[in-house]
């Protein structure tokens, strides 16, 4: 996935993986990257596969909900 900056150049997105990933090989987790308008989420085991996109407001609401569980 490529994010094009406003200057017209391409910048590769920097995906982040949770430090709480409990897998022995570290691959059983989701990865997240944020851009100004979208929070992208993907399966770390299928990086070129499907991705979800959320607005920052929706993602913040999800994080608040999940942190209460």
N, C-alpha and C positions, 0 to 999 in steps of 0.2 A: 504494500500500500504506500503510495507516495502522496505527500502533501506539498502542493506548490505554494511557495511564498508569494506575497504580493509583488515582489520584484521580478517574478517570472521564473526564478530558478526552482529546482526541485530539491526538497530536503526529505531525507528518509525519516520516518517517524521513529521515535525512541520508545519501544514497548517496555512496560514495567511489569514485573512478576512479583506477586506477594512474597514477603519474607516468611509468611506463615505456611507456605507450601510444605505439606508433611510427607510428600513422596520421597522414597529413598533415592530416586534418580532426579528429583526436582522438576519433573515434567507434568505432574497432575495438578494443573492450576490454570486459571485464566490470566490473561495479560491485558493490560489497559494502556491506552495512550489518549492524551487529551489534545484537542485543538481548540481554537477559540469558540467554535460553534458546536463541536461534537465530542463526546467521549466514546471512543471505539473500544470494543471488548472482543477478544478472540480466545479460542482454546489453544493453550500452549502446545498441545500434542498435534494440532492440525493448523499450523500457522498460515498456510495459504488458503485454508478453508473459509467457511462463512464467518462473518463478523456482524456484531450488533452495533448499532449506533444510538446514542442517547443524547438528549440535550443536557447541558450542564446542570440545569435545575432538576431534571428528572433523576440524574445520577446522584446528585446530592441528597435527594429524598430517599433514594434506595439505600445509600450508605447510612443515613440516619436510622432507617428502619432496620437494616441488617445489624447495626451496632447494638441495638436494643435486644437482640436475640441471643 
